[in-house]
Amino acid sequence: MSDLVLRHDSDGLATLVLNRPEKLNAMNSQMFKDLRTHVDQLAYQVDTIGLVVLRGAGKCFSAGHDLSDLVVSDNTVATNFEAETIECLANLPQPVISAVHGHCYTGALELALAGDLIFASESASFADTHAKWSVTPIWGMSQRLPRRIGLSRAREMMFTGRSYKGLDALAMGLVNFCAADDTFDDELEILVREMLSLSWHTHRANKRLLLETDGMPLGGGLEHEIKHTAGVGPDMRNRIAAFTNKKR
């Protein structure tokens, strides 16, 4: 494995860093191979990792798919692997935060949309430029984007190729949080620690239920929730006892 995706662990958090800053973290085949290796490992590390953050090194999250790699790659094998890697990221048992600063264009947006939450800086810039290059989405844009922001807004992004800054992305529901550039890392850390302080068992169970019932009618989803509940976590009694003692 190369160093195109770095991993840093800290107190239950795994941070994956797209590490090609000299190319604005443009994604190529090797980067996806590195990312897949990390994601496959994380899927089995639920006892030690409760949350995953994906971000970019240097000036931005990612400018998107490396166009030179797109021209020379095998359009069947390589692309399927990349799409599957994004799907594996989206389906990790742990919650995933896509932390976006700077550019997040096209393929990079498809990657960011695999996150359960998107945390953006005010200067972040989001766009779908598939039409600019005469290519069509196969990494999830046509499915995840309208599910996140609605069909009308997705059409707007896809048919115009326009870019949207962090606050605009927040207003349209593309991102969950938007922080000022100079407080981006600090506010991200606050969110991370807030989430990690909650039950990892519940996070995993909630994520699984949301994924499994996506697209179900209400009745079917309610039945699925009852029949497939993960039950209480191993730390439930300790959490309730700590709360009770604190009140006293």
C-alpha positions in Angstrom: 0.0 0.0 0.0 1.2 3.5 -0.9 0.7 6.6 1.3 -2.0 8.2 -0.9 -4.5 7.6 2.0 -3.2 8.0 5.5 -4.8 6.8 8.6 -4.6 8.3 12.1 -6.3 6.8 15.1 -7.1 8.8 18.3 -9.3 7.7 21.2 -11.8 5.8 19.1 -11.6 8.0 16.0 -10.0 6.9 12.8 -9.2 9.7 10.4 -8.6 8.9 6.8 -6.7 11.5 4.8 -6.6 11.8 1.1 -2.9 12.5 0.6 -2.1 13.8 -2.8 -2.0 17.6 -2.0 0.3 18.5 -4.9 -2.5 17.3 -7.2 -5.3 18.8 -5.0 -6.0 15.2 -3.9 -7.2 14.2 -7.3 -8.3 10.6 -7.1 -6.6 7.9 -9.1 -6.7 4.1 -9.1 -3.9 3.7 -6.5 -5.7 6.1 -4.1 -8.8 4.0 -4.3 -6.8 0.8 -3.6 -5.3 2.4 -0.5 -8.7 3.7 0.6 -10.3 0.2 0.1 -7.6 -1.4 2.3 -8.3 1.0 5.1 -12.1 0.7 4.8 -11.9 -3.1 4.8 -9.9 -3.0 8.0 -12.2 -0.6 9.7 -15.2 -2.8 9.0 -13.8 -5.3 11.5 -12.6 -2.8 14.1 -15.9 -1.9 15.8 -14.6 -2.5 19.3 -11.7 0.0 19.0 -13.1 2.5 16.4 -16.4 4.2 16.9 -16.2 6.9 14.3 -14.5 7.6 11.0 -13.6 11.0 9.5 -12.6 11.3 5.8 -10.8 14.5 4.8 -8.2 15.8 2.4 -4.6 17.0 3.0 -3.4 20.4 2.0 -5.7 23.0 0.3 -8.8 20.9 -0.3 -10.8 17.7 0.2 -10.4 16.7 -3.4 -10.7 18.2 -6.9 -12.3 15.0 -8.1 -11.3 12.1 -10.3 -7.8 12.6 -11.9 -8.7 13.2 -15.5 -5.5 11.7 -16.8 -6.3 8.5 -14.9 -9.8 8.6 -16.3 -8.5 8.6 -19.8 -6.1 5.7 -19.5 -8.0 3.5 -17.0 -10.0 0.4 -17.8 -13.5 1.8 -17.8 -15.0 -1.5 -16.6 -12.7 -3.1 -14.0 -11.2 0.1 -12.4 -14.5 2.0 -12.2 -16.4 -0.9 -10.7 -13.7 -1.2 -8.0 -13.9 2.5 -7.3 -17.7 2.5 -7.1 -17.6 -0.6 -4.8 -15.1 1.1 -2.6 -17.4 4.1 -2.1 -20.2 1.7 -1.3 -18.0 -0.1 1.3 -17.2 3.3 2.9 -20.9 4.2 3.0 -21.8 0.8 4.5 -19.2 0.8 7.3 -20.7 -0.1 10.6 -19.4 3.1 12.2 -20.8 6.5 11.4 -18.7 8.4 8.8 -18.1 12.1 8.6 -16.9 13.7 5.4 -15.0 16.8 6.5 -14.8 19.1 3.4 -12.7 22.2 2.9 -11.8 23.7 -0.4 -12.7 21.9 -3.6 -15.2 18.9 -3.6 -16.0 18.3 -7.2 -17.8 15.5 -9.1 -16.1 12.3 -8.1 -15.0 13.9 -4.8 -18.6 14.9 -4.2 -19.7 11.3 -4.9 -17.1 10.2 -2.3 -18.2 12.8 0.3 -21.8 11.7 -0.2 -20.9 8.3 1.2 -20.5 10.0 4.6 -23.4 9.8 7.0 -22.7 13.5 7.8 -20.9 16.2 5.8 -19.0 18.8 7.8 -18.0 21.8 5.6 -15.9 24.9 5.9 -17.4 28.2 4.6 -14.9 28.2 1.8 -15.7 24.7 0.7 -16.9 24.5 -2.9 -19.2 21.7 -4.1 -20.0 20.9 -7.8 -21.1 18.2 -10.1 -19.2 18.7 -13.4 -19.8 15.4 -15.1 -21.5 17.3 -18.0 -18.4 19.5 -18.4 -16.3 16.5 -19.3 -19.0 14.5 -21.2 -19.0 11.6 -18.7 -21.9 10.2 -16.7 -22.0 9.2 -13.0 -21.3 5.7 -11.9 -20.0 6.3 -8.4 -23.5 7.2 -6.9 -24.2 10.8 -7.9 -27.6 10.1 -9.5 -28.7 8.2 -6.4 -27.2 9.8 -3.3 -27.4 13.4 -4.4 -31.2 13.5 -4.9 -31.7 11.5 -1.7 -29.8 14.1 0.2 -31.0 17.4 -1.3 -34.1 16.4 -3.3 -34.7 15.8 -7.0 -35.1 19.4 -8.0 -31.9 20.6 -6.4 -30.0 17.6 -7.7 -31.2 18.4 -11.3 -30.0 22.0 -10.7 -26.5 20.9 -9.7 -26.2 18.2 -12.4 -27.6 20.3 -15.3 -25.7 23.5 -14.5 -22.3 22.4 -13.2 -22.4 25.3 -10.9 -20.4 25.4 -7.7 -21.9 26.1 -4.2 -20.0 27.4 -1.2 -20.3 26.0 2.3 -23.2 28.2 3.5 -25.2 27.6 0.3 -24.6 23.9 0.6 -25.8 24.1 4.2 -29.0 26.0 3.2 -29.8 23.4 0.5 -29.2 20.4 2.9 -26.2 19.1 1.1 -24.1 19.5 4.2 -25.1 19.1 7.9 -22.7 21.6 9.4 -20.7 24.6 8.1 -17.9 26.2 10.1 -15.8 29.3 9.6 -12.5 28.4 8.0 -10.5 29.5 11.1 -12.6 27.3 13.4 -13.1 24.4 11.1 -10.8 21.9 12.9 -11.9 23.0 16.4 -15.6 22.6 15.6 -15.0 19.3 13.9 -13.2 18.1 17.0 -16.2 19.1 19.2 -18.6 17.2 17.0 -16.3 14.1 16.9 -16.0 14.0 20.7 -19.7 14.6 21.1 -20.5 11.6 18.9 -17.9 9.4 20.4 -19.2 10.1 23.9 -22.5 8.4 23.0 -23.1 4.7 22.7 -21.1 3.1 19.8 -23.5 0.2 20.0 -26.5 2.5 19.4 -24.7 4.4 16.6 -24.0 1.1 14.7 -27.6 -0.1 15.3 -29.1 3.1 14.1 -26.9 3.2 11.0 -27.8 -0.4 10.2 -31.5 0.3 10.6 -31.4 3.4 8.4 -29.5 1.6 5.7 -31.8 -1.5 5.7 -35.0 0.4 5.7 -34.1 3.1 3.1 -36.8 3.2 0.5 -39.3 1.0 2.5 -42.8 2.2 3.1 -43.5 3.3 6.7 -45.3 0.1 7.7 -42.5 -2.1 6.4 -39.9 0.0 8.1 -41.6 0.0 11.5 -42.0 -3.8 11.3 -38.3 -4.1 10.3 -37.2 -2.0 13.3 -39.1 -4.1 15.8 -38.0 -7.5 14.3 -34.4 -6.5 13.8 -33.5 -4.3 16.8 -30.1 -4.8 18.2 -31.4 -4.4 21.7 -29.6 -2.6 24.5 -25.9 -2.1 24.6 -23.4 -3.7 27.0 -22.9 -0.3 28.7 -26.5 0.6 29.2 -26.6 0.0 32.9 -23.4 1.9 33.5 -24.7 4.9 31.5 -27.9 5.0 33.4 -26.1 4.6 36.8 -23.7 7.4 35.9 -26.7 9.7 35.0 -28.6 8.8 38.2 -25.6 9.4 40.4 -24.9 12.7 38.7 -28.5 13.9 39.4 -28.0 12.9 43.1 
